[in-house]
Amino acid sequence: MIINNVPMKGLTSEEYEKAIKISWKPQLQYAWDNGIGIGKYLASLKEGMILAAYCQKCGRIMLPARAFCEMCWRPTDRYVTVKDTGVVNTYAICHINWDASRLKPDEPRHIPAVIEIDGASQGQGILHILGNVEPSNVKIGMKVKAVWKPAAERTGSITDIRFFEPY
Ligand SMILES: [Zn+2]
């Protein structure tokens, strides 16, 4: 190759790799701050309750609990406990695992769903999974109830609820 009348010698693969690659062993440490609203929400899950936030300006009971109403652009006024029951707002039947590998024909399907929780305002729900139900029996509007981990196993995570099942 000739550039500006100067013959250019191509790089060998080793030279090319040396020029563009660096090796670096990262030592990354993460700390995640849940914030006030989500922190209270997660703490309530550890206690076997679902916490929402109330905004007195718009009257919404928002889920998950949050410290700020994004509609009114103001802090929420108080936290309220909602039920651990609700209805399926939408769902999917997954034939693949979380890592995108295919499920075998005899493996149970994953059924992620948005569940509108009783006691929260319409449209306020959480994303979770459905269990103890055949995929063909899942319907939008189906009533479901949380199946909690035993108290001693809860960690303050959304997985403190194992899944939601029909009731
Ligand atoms: Zn509001």
Residues whose N, C-alpha, C, O or C-beta is under 5 A from the ligand:
A	BS01	ZN	C55 K57 C58 C69 M71 C72
